[in-house]
Amino acid sequence: MTKNKKKSTSPTTISQMILDAQKSGFAQFRSEEPISLSDPPPHARTSRADDIRSHPLWSQVQSLNDKLRGAFLAHDYEIQKPKIKKDQIYRILLHFDPNTEHRVTHRKDKLINAFETELLPRLGPFIQAPPPQPMETDVDFDPLTATQRALREAIHRRKPALTIPEGVNPHGLRLLYKEYVDNDLVVPAAKEFSTKPRGVTAANIKTKTIEQLRFILQSKNPEVFIHLTPLTRSVCVDIYTRFVLEEEVAPGRLILQADEKVITFELRSQIKSDQINESPFPHLRVRVQNFF
């Protein structure tokens, strides 16, 4: 009774939708029978294969080509979804409904929504089961203290198709580990942007993300105004090199223009009066040339 009360009637994710569909896919074929120690009669000896063959979509699923089957009936469909092409979505809609009103010229998000709402719930019994989870051989593995490389390897062992961007920080990797490997992991709140940052040397500057560099810039040189529109990571590295490390950058990469009125307002609104003269670049506005 408790499980029935907690079961959600409106899954919030595609993964939950697939899981619910797999759990209830054969409900229509099962019936409750009294428990008996004797052998069931021959007509009652039905197998799972017999049940699924009686599914109304059985023949259409069997005629799917390998590419469509691998894209839409995979257990990790939600991960593969960004790589699926628009014509593939249209082809599977057309395959199961030759009279569909959807067209290949429609927007991809509209076709995806049609598949996930109209077709995917009916395909639950045919969704491929995930491979058995490998046993963790390292009982002492601690994701809260593990290196970034170890976290990436552990996540990829569980979700080989998952793409992890290079710029993901350790906190982000722990959140991914929690999502795909250990749902019970308690990840402490990130403190990276809530405490005063440390500076980095020129040799380590390339290891920092654009968010980390901007945070250090704002902390150490708050009088520097940076236009966000043309800001890229390489531009942020140049600004950090020029104002935090106080080293020269290649000519033409940064265009400096004195603008006392604007920066004076920024200084008065963001910096205490006794800190205004601490910066070696007072009343300076930075304009970044968008040359990329």
Secondary structure, DSSP 8 states (H G I E B T S, - for coil): -HHHHH--SS-SSHHHHHHHHHHHTTGGG-------SS---GGG---HHHHHHTSTTHHHHHT--HHHHHHHSSTTHHHHGGG--HHHHHHHHHHH-TT----TTS-HHHHHHHIIIIIGGGGGGGS---------S-TT--TTTS-HHHHHHHHHHH-TT----TT--HHHHHHHHHHHT-TT-------TTTS------TTTGGGS-HHHHHHHHHHH-TT----STT--HHHHHHHHHHHTS-----TTSEEEEE-HHHHHHHHHHHS-GGGGGGSSSTTEEEEE----
